């Protein structure tokens, strides 16, 4: 017994991918408080009582 069958075979390809978009990274930082004023230290000589 011999049997023949006509078969059509198609190899499909997926559609081409679109060009990738550029990666844009935006860094958002919280607002910084204003800087502290400088610390001013005054030194005074000790006045010793004279004998």
C-alpha positions, 0 to 999 in steps of 0.5 A: 500500500502506497499513499501520497499526499500533497503538503505545503509548508511555510516558514513564517518570520516574525515582523522586524522589531522597531528601533529601540528608543534611547534610554533617558534617565533623569535623576531628581534629588530632593531639595537641599536645605540652605547651608548652616551659618559658620560657627564663630568662636571668640577666644579671650585671654583670661585676666588674672588678678594681680597680687 
